[in-house]
Structures are given as structure tokens and as C-alpha cells.
Amino acid sequence: MIYKMNCTNCGSRFEHMAGIGFACVCRDCGEGAEESAPFFCPVCNKKYIPESEEFNASLVEAIAMI
């Protein structure tokens, strides 16, 4: 999945790539992550936890990679 996010803390827009059932490295935040693992804004380091209300409020678009 590719998540396009708008940070609720600093307002920056960024993308986060997460693997579905496997780990992969996000090119923007540099973190290896699974789909349900927390990740951070690359500008202000705000923590986002998928499936949380704050994550849903920050989500601009989710794109499934096939």
C-alpha cells in the first residue's frame, strides 16, 4: 500500500509505502514497515499508527500496489 498523508502536526505532505504481509522500505521515511506498523512523518517525526482516528484524518489517498 502507498499512503499519501497530510501531517496533522506540521502540515507537510508525504507518502509512506507499507508491505502487505511482508516488510519493505519506504523511500520517504526510510523505515522498514508492515501495513499495521507505526511510521513517522519525515519532516517533524510525528508518529502515525494505522487504523487510528488520527491516521484516518491525515490520510489523503491509499493506493494498493499489485
HUFEN-V694484 format. One record per backbone hydrogen bond with DSSP energy under -1.0 kcal/mol. NH is the residue of the N-H (numbers start at 1). CO is the residue of the C=O. E is the energy in kcal/mol with one decimal. If there is no record, write none. Layout:
NH:CO:E
NH:CO:E
This chain:
2:63:-2.7
3:16:-3.4
4:61:-3.4
5:14:-3.4
6:58:-2.1
7:12:-3.0
11:7:-1.1
14:5:-2.0
16:3:-2.4
18:1:-2.8
19:33:-1.5
24:33:-1.2
26:31:-2.3
30:26:-1.6
33:24:-2.3
35:19:-1.6
37:34:-1.4
39:48:-2.4
41:46:-2.3
45:41:-1.6
48:39:-3.7
52:49:-1.6
56:52:-2.1
57:53:-2.2
58:54:-1.5
59:55:-1.4
60:4:-3.4
61:4:-1.5
63:2:-2.8
